[in-house]
Structures are given as structure tokens and as C-alpha cells.
Amino acid sequence: MYITLDEAKKHLNVETDFTEDDEYISSLIEVAEAKVAAELCLKNTDDLNTIGGGEVIPPPIKQAIMLTIGLYYNNREEVTVSQTHTLAQGALHLIQLYRDYSK
């Protein structure tokens, strides 16, 4: 995983000593990393570190993963009763900075 549980909890404003959701948040990290990898047309999440030619993922890709974790943590159902709008500079915008459209 590229995002640690502590990083995700900090992003979600979840206290570190609150451990009841740890397993759920860990699963969201895996899901978000897989979603971002798929949006980048990568075969698996292990290829995320190849983006940008470095050994660590670029900050915009990391932020896209964090935004996706936050979205899924705060919206646990497929349908919502309130109207929501995607962020203009949200996860997909960040992913597009690195997406290889030739794949």
C-alpha cells in the first residue's frame, strides 16, 4: 500500500486512538489505490510507483488516492439523499496529469 493507515486517518480527521474503523479504512486504501491504478490504465497497483519515473508515487497521485478514500468513507452507500457535486480539481483531474492515453 502507498497510503498508510495513519495517513488515511489523518486525511479523514479520524483520531488515531479510534480503531473501530481501522479495518474498513484499510480496505478503502486498497480500493482507492486499485481505482487510481485502473484510471491510469495500469495493470495493477504495483505499477503506481512507475508513474513519474520514481520510486515513490507523485504527490498528485497520492492526493487522488486520498480524495477517493475520503469520498468512499463519507459516502458508504451507492445512493445519497443529498445532492453532491464532484470537485473541479478532484481525483480525476489529478489522475489525468499522469494518464497514458496510449494504453
N, CA, C and O atoms as a GROMACS GRO file, in nm:
protein
  412
    1MET      N    1   0.084  -0.118   0.000
    1MET     CA    2   0.000   0.000   0.000
    1MET      C    3   0.089   0.125   0.000
    1MET      O    4   0.194   0.128   0.063
    2TYR      N    5   0.043   0.225  -0.071
    2TYR     CA    6   0.117   0.350  -0.083
    2TYR      C    7   0.072   0.452   0.022
    2TYR      O    8   0.145   0.545   0.055
    3ILE      N    9  -0.048   0.433   0.073
    3ILE     CA   10  -0.102   0.519   0.177
    3ILE      C   11  -0.109   0.438   0.306
    3ILE      O   12  -0.164   0.327   0.307
    4THR      N   13  -0.054   0.490   0.412
    4THR     CA   14  -0.059   0.419   0.539
    4THR      C   15  -0.194   0.445   0.607
    4THR      O   16  -0.265   0.540   0.575
    5LEU      N   17  -0.227   0.358   0.700
    5LEU     CA   18  -0.349   0.376   0.776
    5LEU      C   19  -0.346   0.509   0.851
    5LEU      O   20  -0.447   0.579   0.855
    6ASP      N   21  -0.232   0.544   0.908
    6ASP     CA   22  -0.221   0.671   0.981
    6ASP      C   23  -0.242   0.791   0.889
    6ASP      O   24  -0.308   0.888   0.927
    7GLU      N   25  -0.187   0.785   0.767
    7GLU     CA   26  -0.207   0.894   0.671
    7GLU      C   27  -0.355   0.908   0.634
    7GLU      O   28  -0.408   1.018   0.629
    8ALA      N   29  -0.420   0.794   0.610
    8ALA     CA   30  -0.562   0.797   0.573
    8ALA      C   31  -0.646   0.851   0.688
    8ALA      O   32  -0.735   0.932   0.665
    9LYS      N   33  -0.619   0.807   0.810
    9LYS     CA   34  -0.696   0.855   0.925
    9LYS      C   35  -0.676   1.005   0.945
    9LYS      O   36  -0.771   1.076   0.979
   10LYS      N   37  -0.556   1.052   0.924
   10LYS     CA   38  -0.531   1.196   0.936
   10LYS      C   39  -0.609   1.272   0.830
   10LYS      O   40  -0.669   1.375   0.859
   11HIS      N   41  -0.608   1.221   0.707
   11HIS     CA   42  -0.684   1.284   0.598
   11HIS      C   43  -0.834   1.285   0.628
   11HIS      O   44  -0.903   1.381   0.596
   12LEU      N   45  -0.883   1.178   0.690
   12LEU     CA   46  -1.025   1.166   0.721
   12LEU      C   47  -1.065   1.236   0.850
   12LEU      O   48  -1.183   1.236   0.887
   13ASN      N   49  -0.968   1.295   0.919
   13ASN     CA   50  -0.992   1.356   1.050
   13ASN      C   51  -1.045   1.256   1.152
   13ASN      O   52  -1.134   1.286   1.231
   14VAL      N   53  -0.989   1.135   1.148
   14VAL     CA   54  -1.023   1.030   1.243
   14VAL      C   55  -0.910   1.024   1.345
   14VAL      O   56  -0.793   1.014   1.307
   15GLU      N   57  -0.944   1.028   1.471
   15GLU     CA   58  -0.843   1.023   1.577
   15GLU      C   59  -0.765   0.892   1.570
   15GLU      O   60  -0.823   0.787   1.543
   16THR      N   61  -0.636   0.898   1.593
   16THR     CA   62  -0.552   0.779   1.584
   16THR      C   63  -0.589   0.673   1.686
   16THR      O   64  -0.570   0.554   1.662
   17ASP      N   65  -0.642   0.714   1.801
   17ASP     CA   66  -0.680   0.616   1.902
   17ASP      C   67  -0.817   0.554   1.877
   17ASP      O   68  -0.855   0.460   1.948
   18PHE      N   69  -0.892   0.603   1.779
   18PHE     CA   70  -1.018   0.540   1.739
   18PHE      C   71  -0.986   0.430   1.638
   18PHE      O   72  -0.950   0.458   1.523
   19THR      N   73  -0.998   0.307   1.680
   19THR     CA   74  -0.955   0.194   1.597
   19THR      C   75  -1.071   0.113   1.542
   19THR      O   76  -1.048   0.015   1.470
   20GLU      N   77  -1.192   0.150   1.573
   20GLU     CA   78  -1.309   0.073   1.530
   20GLU      C   79  -1.321   0.064   1.378
   20GLU      O   80  -1.369  -0.036   1.326
   21ASP      N   81  -1.279   0.167   1.306
   21ASP     CA   82  -1.290   0.169   1.160
   21ASP      C   83  -1.160   0.132   1.089
   21ASP      O   84  -1.153   0.141   0.966
   22ASP      N   85  -1.058   0.092   1.162
   22ASP     CA   86  -0.927   0.066   1.100
   22ASP      C   87  -0.932  -0.036   0.987
   22ASP      O   88  -0.873  -0.014   0.881
   23GLU      N   89  -1.002  -0.145   1.008
   23GLU     CA   90  -1.012  -0.249   0.904
   23GLU      C   91  -1.084  -0.194   0.781
   23GLU      O   92  -1.045  -0.220   0.667
   24TYR      N   93  -1.191  -0.119   0.805
   24TYR     CA   94  -1.266  -0.059   0.695
   24TYR      C   95  -1.181   0.042   0.618
   24TYR      O   96  -1.180   0.041   0.495
   25ILE      N   97  -1.111   0.129   0.690
   25ILE     CA   98  -1.026   0.228   0.624
   25ILE      C   99  -0.914   0.160   0.546
   25ILE      O  100  -0.880   0.203   0.436
   26SER      N  101  -0.857   0.054   0.601
   26SER     CA  102  -0.753  -0.021   0.529
   26SER      C  103  -0.806  -0.078   0.399
   26SER      O  104  -0.736  -0.078   0.298
   27SER      N  105  -0.930  -0.127   0.401
   27SER     CA  106  -0.989  -0.180   0.278
   27SER      C  107  -1.014  -0.068   0.178
   27SER      O  108  -1.001  -0.088   0.057
   28LEU      N  109  -1.050   0.050   0.227
   28LEU     CA  110  -1.071   0.164   0.137
   28LEU      C  111  -0.941   0.208   0.072
   28LEU      O  112  -0.941   0.252  -0.043
   29ILE      N  113  -0.830   0.196   0.145
   29ILE     CA  114  -0.700   0.230   0.087
   29ILE      C  115  -0.672   0.139  -0.032
   29ILE      O  116  -0.632   0.185  -0.139
   30GLU      N  117  -0.695   0.010  -0.014
   30GLU     CA  118  -0.673  -0.086  -0.124
   30GLU      C  119  -0.764  -0.056  -0.242
   30GLU      O  120  -0.719  -0.058  -0.357
   31VAL      N  121  -0.890  -0.028  -0.215
   31VAL     CA  122  -0.986   0.001  -0.321
   31VAL      C  123  -0.946   0.129  -0.395
   31VAL      O  124  -0.948   0.132  -0.518
   32ALA      N  125  -0.911   0.232  -0.322
   32ALA     CA  126  -0.874   0.360  -0.384
   32ALA      C  127  -0.748   0.346  -0.469
   32ALA      O  128  -0.740   0.403  -0.578
   33GLU      N  129  -0.650   0.271  -0.419
   33GLU     CA  130  -0.529   0.251  -0.498
   33GLU      C  131  -0.558   0.173  -0.625
   33GLU      O  132  -0.503   0.204  -0.731
   34ALA      N  133  -0.645   0.074  -0.616
   34ALA     CA  134  -0.683  -0.003  -0.735
   34ALA      C  135  -0.759   0.083  -0.834
   34ALA      O  136  -0.738   0.073  -0.955
   35LYS      N  137  -0.848   0.168  -0.784
   35LYS     CA  138  -0.926   0.256  -0.871
   35LYS      C  139  -0.835   0.355  -0.944
   35LYS      O  140  -0.850   0.376  -1.065
   36VAL      N  141  -0.741   0.414  -0.873
   36VAL     CA  142  -0.650   0.510  -0.935
   36VAL      C  143  -0.560   0.439  -1.037
   36VAL      O  144  -0.536   0.492  -1.145
   37ALA      N  145  -0.513   0.321  -1.004
   37ALA     CA  146  -0.431   0.244  -1.099
   37ALA      C  147  -0.510   0.215  -1.225
   37ALA      O  148  -0.457   0.227  -1.336
   38ALA      N  149  -0.637   0.177  -1.211
   38ALA     CA  150  -0.721   0.149  -1.327
   38ALA      C  151  -0.744   0.275  -1.410
   38ALA      O  152  -0.742   0.269  -1.533
   39GLU      N  153  -0.766   0.388  -1.343
   39GLU     CA  154  -0.784   0.515  -1.415
   39GLU      C  155  -0.659   0.555  -1.493
   39GLU      O  156  -0.666   0.623  -1.595
   40LEU      N  157  -0.543   0.511  -1.442
   40LEU     CA  158  -0.416   0.539  -1.510
   40LEU      C  159  -0.382   0.434  -1.616
   40LEU      O  160  -0.276   0.438  -1.677
   41CYS      N  161  -0.475   0.339  -1.636
   41CYS     CA  162  -0.456   0.230  -1.732
   41CYS      C  163  -0.338   0.140  -1.694
   41CYS      O  164  -0.269   0.089  -1.782
   42LEU      N  165  -0.316   0.122  -1.566
   42LEU     CA  166  -0.212   0.032  -1.518
   42LEU      C  167  -0.272  -0.105  -1.490
   42LEU      O  168  -0.390  -0.116  -1.456
   43LYS      N  169  -0.192  -0.208  -1.504
   43LYS     CA  170  -0.242  -0.345  -1.483
   43LYS      C  171  -0.266  -0.376  -1.337
   43LYS      O  172  -0.358  -0.452  -1.306
   44ASN      N  173  -0.186  -0.320  -1.246
   44ASN     CA  174  -0.207  -0.343  -1.104
   44ASN      C  175  -0.149  -0.228  -1.023
   44ASN      O  176  -0.080  -0.141  -1.076
   45THR      N  177  -0.178  -0.229  -0.894
   45THR     CA  178  -0.135  -0.118  -0.810
   45THR      C  179   0.017  -0.114  -0.792
   45THR      O  180   0.072  -0.009  -0.758
   46ASP      N  181   0.085  -0.226  -0.813
   46ASP     CA  182   0.231  -0.226  -0.801
   46ASP      C  183   0.296  -0.132  -0.902
   46ASP      O  184   0.408  -0.085  -0.881
   47ASP      N  185   0.227  -0.104  -1.010
   47ASP     CA  186   0.281  -0.017  -1.115
   47ASP      C  187   0.268   0.132  -1.081
   47ASP      O  188   0.320   0.216  -1.154
   48LEU      N  189   0.199   0.166  -0.972
   48LEU     CA  190   0.183   0.307  -0.937
   48LEU      C  191   0.317   0.376  -0.913
   48LEU      O  192   0.332   0.495  -0.941
   49ASN      N  193   0.414   0.302  -0.861
   49ASN     CA  194   0.543   0.365  -0.834
   49ASN      C  195   0.623   0.392  -0.961
   49ASN      O  196   0.727   0.456  -0.954
   50THR      N  197   0.577   0.344  -1.076
   50THR     CA  198   0.646   0.373  -1.202
   50THR      C  199   0.601   0.506  -1.262
   50THR      O  200   0.666   0.558  -1.352
   51ILE      N  201   0.491   0.560  -1.212
   51ILE     CA  202   0.441   0.688  -1.262
   51ILE      C  203   0.540   0.798  -1.223
   51ILE      O  204   0.578   0.808  -1.106
   52GLY      N  205   0.581   0.875  -1.316
   52GLY     CA  206   0.675   0.983  -1.289
   52GLY      C  207   0.819   0.938  -1.280
   52GLY      O  208   0.908   1.020  -1.256
   53GLY      N  209   0.844   0.808  -1.301
   53GLY     CA  210   0.980   0.757  -1.306
   53GLY      C  211   1.052   0.745  -1.173
   53GLY      O  212   1.174   0.726  -1.170
   54GLY      N  213   0.980   0.757  -1.062
   54GLY     CA  214   1.045   0.750  -0.932
   54GLY      C  215   1.010   0.624  -0.856
   54GLY      O  216   0.935   0.539  -0.904
   55GLU      N  217   1.065   0.615  -0.737
   55GLU     CA  218   1.037   0.500  -0.651
   55GLU      C  219   0.915   0.524  -0.563
   55GLU      O  220   0.860   0.430  -0.505
   56VAL      N  221   0.872   0.647  -0.554
   56VAL     CA  222   0.751   0.680  -0.479
   56VAL      C  223   0.651   0.742  -0.575
   56VAL      O  224   0.689   0.797  -0.678
   57ILE      N  225   0.524   0.733  -0.540
   57ILE     CA  226   0.424   0.790  -0.629
   57ILE      C  227   0.426   0.943  -0.618
   57ILE      O  228   0.454   0.997  -0.512
   58PRO      N  229   0.396   1.012  -0.729
   58PRO     CA  230   0.394   1.158  -0.728
   58PRO      C  231   0.285   1.211  -0.634
   58PRO      O  232   0.181   1.147  -0.618
   59PRO      N  233   0.308   1.327  -0.573
   59PRO     CA  234   0.208   1.384  -0.482
   59PRO      C  235   0.067   1.398  -0.541
   59PRO      O  236  -0.029   1.372  -0.468
   60PRO      N  237   0.048   1.437  -0.668
   60PRO     CA  238  -0.088   1.444  -0.720
   60PRO      C  239  -0.159   1.308  -0.721
   60PRO      O  240  -0.280   1.300  -0.698
   61ILE      N  241  -0.085   1.200  -0.748
   61ILE     CA  242  -0.145   1.067  -0.749
   61ILE      C  243  -0.180   1.026  -0.606
   61ILE      O  244  -0.286   0.968  -0.582
   62LYS      N  245  -0.092   1.056  -0.513
   62LYS     CA  246  -0.120   1.027  -0.372
   62LYS      C  247  -0.244   1.103  -0.326
   62LYS      O  248  -0.328   1.048  -0.254
   63GLN      N  249  -0.256   1.229  -0.367
   63GLN     CA  250  -0.372   1.309  -0.330
   63GLN      C  251  -0.500   1.252  -0.393
   63GLN      O  252  -0.605   1.252  -0.330
   64ALA      N  253  -0.491   1.204  -0.516
   64ALA     CA  254  -0.608   1.143  -0.580
   64ALA      C  255  -0.654   1.020  -0.502
   64ALA      O  256  -0.774   0.996  -0.487
   65ILE      N  257  -0.559   0.942  -0.452
   65ILE     CA  258  -0.594   0.825  -0.371
   65ILE      C  259  -0.662   0.871  -0.242
   65ILE      O  260  -0.762   0.813  -0.201
   66MET      N  261  -0.608   0.973  -0.179
   66MET     CA  262  -0.666   1.024  -0.054
   66MET      C  263  -0.808   1.078  -0.077
   66MET      O  264  -0.897   1.053   0.004
   67LEU      N  265  -0.828   1.151  -0.186
   67LEU     CA  266  -0.961   1.204  -0.216
   67LEU      C  267  -1.060   1.090  -0.237
   67LEU      O  268  -1.175   1.099  -0.194
   68THR      N  269  -1.016   0.983  -0.302
   68THR     CA  270  -1.103   0.868  -0.325
   68THR      C  271  -1.137   0.799  -0.194
   68THR      O  272  -1.251   0.759  -0.173
   69ILE      N  273  -1.039   0.785  -0.106
   69ILE     CA  274  -1.064   0.727   0.026
   69ILE      C  275  -1.169   0.810   0.100
   69ILE      O  276  -1.263   0.756   0.157
   70GLY      N  277  -1.152   0.941   0.098
   70GLY     CA  278  -1.246   1.030   0.165
   70GLY      C  279  -1.386   1.020   0.107
   70GLY      O  280  -1.485   1.019   0.181
   71LEU      N  281  -1.395   1.013  -0.024
   71LEU     CA  282  -1.525   1.000  -0.089
   71LEU      C  283  -1.597   0.873  -0.044
   71LEU      O  284  -1.715   0.876  -0.010
   72TYR      N  285  -1.525   0.762  -0.046
   72TYR     CA  286  -1.587   0.634  -0.008
   72TYR      C  287  -1.614   0.625   0.142
   72TYR      O  288  -1.711   0.561   0.182
   73TYR      N  289  -1.532   0.687   0.223
   73TYR     CA  290  -1.554   0.683   0.368
   73TYR      C  291  -1.678   0.764   0.406
   73TYR      O  292  -1.757   0.722   0.491
   74ASN      N  293  -1.694   0.879   0.342
   74ASN     CA  294  -1.807   0.966   0.376
   74ASN      C  295  -1.936   0.928   0.306
   74ASN      O  296  -2.044   0.967   0.351
   75ASN      N  297  -1.928   0.852   0.198
   75ASN     CA  298  -2.046   0.810   0.123
   75ASN      C  299  -2.044   0.658   0.113
   75ASN      O  300  -1.992   0.602   0.017
   76ARG      N  301  -2.101   0.593   0.211
   76ARG     CA  302  -2.091   0.447   0.221
   76ARG      C  303  -2.199   0.374   0.144
   76ARG      O  304  -2.202   0.250   0.142
   77GLU      N  305  -2.286   0.446   0.081
   77GLU     CA  306  -2.392   0.384   0.002
   77GLU      C  307  -2.385   0.432  -0.142
   77GLU      O  308  -2.326   0.536  -0.171
   78GLU      N  309  -2.445   0.356  -0.230
   78GLU     CA  310  -2.447   0.388  -0.373
   78GLU      C  311  -2.529   0.514  -0.402
   78GLU      O  312  -2.498   0.590  -0.494
   79VAL      N  313  -2.634   0.534  -0.324
   79VAL     CA  314  -2.726   0.645  -0.347
   79VAL      C  315  -2.724   0.736  -0.225
   79VAL      O  316  -2.714   0.689  -0.111
   80THR      N  317  -2.732   0.864  -0.248
   80THR     CA  318  -2.736   0.961  -0.138
   80THR      C  319  -2.863   1.044  -0.149
   80THR      O  320  -2.913   1.068  -0.258
   81VAL      N  321  -2.913   1.088  -0.035
   81VAL     CA  322  -3.034   1.170  -0.036
   81VAL      C  323  -3.001   1.318  -0.058
   81VAL      O  324  -3.087   1.396  -0.098
   82SER      N  325  -2.878   1.355  -0.034
   82SER     CA  326  -2.837   1.493  -0.058
   82SER      C  327  -2.770   1.502  -0.194
   82SER      O  328  -2.713   1.405  -0.244
   83GLN      N  329  -2.777   1.618  -0.253
   83GLN     CA  330  -2.715   1.638  -0.383
   83GLN      C  331  -2.567   1.670  -0.364
   83GLN      O  332  -2.532   1.760  -0.288
   84THR      N  333  -2.482   1.597  -0.433
   84THR     CA  334  -2.339   1.621  -0.423
   84THR      C  335  -2.283   1.658  -0.560
   84THR      O  336  -2.341   1.627  -0.663
   85HIS      N  337  -2.170   1.724  -0.558
   85HIS     CA  338  -2.102   1.764  -0.680
   85HIS      C  339  -1.957   1.724  -0.671
   85HIS      O  340  -1.896   1.733  -0.564
   86THR      N  341  -1.901   1.678  -0.781
   86THR     CA  342  -1.759   1.645  -0.781
   86THR      C  343  -1.676   1.773  -0.780
   86THR      O  344  -1.719   1.878  -0.828
   87LEU      N  345  -1.558   1.762  -0.724
   87LEU     CA  346  -1.468   1.877  -0.721
   87LEU      C  347  -1.409   1.900  -0.859
   87LEU      O  348  -1.369   1.806  -0.927
   88ALA      N  349  -1.405   2.025  -0.901
   88ALA     CA  350  -1.350   2.057  -1.033
   88ALA      C  351  -1.204   2.015  -1.044
   88ALA      O  352  -1.158   1.975  -1.151
   89GLN      N  353  -1.132   2.023  -0.936
   89GLN     CA  354  -0.991   1.984  -0.933
   89GLN      C  355  -0.975   1.856  -0.852
   89GLN      O  356  -0.875   1.840  -0.781
   90GLY      N  357  -1.071   1.767  -0.861
   90GLY     CA  358  -1.072   1.645  -0.782
   90GLY      C  359  -0.980   1.536  -0.831
   90GLY      O  360  -0.887   1.562  -0.908
   91ALA      N  361  -1.006   1.414  -0.787
   91ALA     CA  362  -0.919   1.300  -0.813
   91ALA      C  363  -0.895   1.276  -0.962
   91ALA      O  364  -0.782   1.254  -1.004
   92LEU      N  365  -1.001   1.282  -1.043
   92LEU     CA  366  -0.983   1.255  -1.186
   92LEU      C  367  -0.893   1.359  -1.252
   92LEU      O  368  -0.815   1.327  -1.341
   93HIS      N  369  -0.905   1.483  -1.209
   93HIS     CA  370  -0.818   1.587  -1.263
   93HIS      C  371  -0.671   1.556  -1.230
   93HIS      O  372  -0.584   1.571  -1.315
   94LEU      N  373  -0.646   1.515  -1.108
   94LEU     CA  374  -0.509   1.482  -1.067
   94LEU      C  375  -0.456   1.361  -1.142
   94LEU      O  376  -0.339   1.358  -1.181
   95ILE      N  377  -0.541   1.262  -1.163
   95ILE     CA  378  -0.501   1.140  -1.234
   95ILE      C  379  -0.467   1.173  -1.380
   95ILE      O  380  -0.371   1.118  -1.435
   96GLN      N  381  -0.544   1.261  -1.441
   96GLN     CA  382  -0.522   1.294  -1.582
   96GLN      C  383  -0.385   1.356  -1.605
   96GLN      O  384  -0.335   1.354  -1.718
   97LEU      N  385  -0.323   1.411  -1.502
   97LEU     CA  386  -0.190   1.467  -1.516
   97LEU      C  387  -0.086   1.361  -1.554
   97LEU      O  388   0.017   1.392  -1.613
   98TYR      N  389  -0.116   1.235  -1.520
   98TYR     CA  390  -0.020   1.126  -1.542
   98TYR      C  391  -0.073   1.014  -1.630
   98TYR      O  392   0.001   0.920  -1.660
   99ARG      N  393  -0.196   1.022  -1.673
   99ARG     CA  394  -0.256   0.912  -1.750
   99ARG      C  395  -0.191   0.900  -1.887
   99ARG      O  396  -0.171   0.999  -1.958
  100ASP      N  397  -0.159   0.777  -1.923
  100ASP     CA  398  -0.100   0.747  -2.053
  100ASP      C  399  -0.214   0.700  -2.145
  100ASP      O  400  -0.256   0.585  -2.137
  101TYR      N  401  -0.262   0.787  -2.230
  101TYR     CA  402  -0.376   0.756  -2.315
  101TYR      C  403  -0.342   0.659  -2.429
  101TYR      O  404  -0.430   0.616  -2.503
  102SER      N  405  -0.215   0.626  -2.442
  102SER     CA  406  -0.178   0.531  -2.548
  102SER      C  407  -0.204   0.387  -2.508
  102SER      O  408  -0.196   0.298  -2.591
  103LYS      N  409  -0.236   0.364  -2.380
  103LYS     CA  410  -0.260   0.226  -2.333
  103LYS      C  411  -0.405   0.189  -2.346
  103LYS      O  412  -0.444   0.077  -2.311
   0.00000   0.00000   0.00000
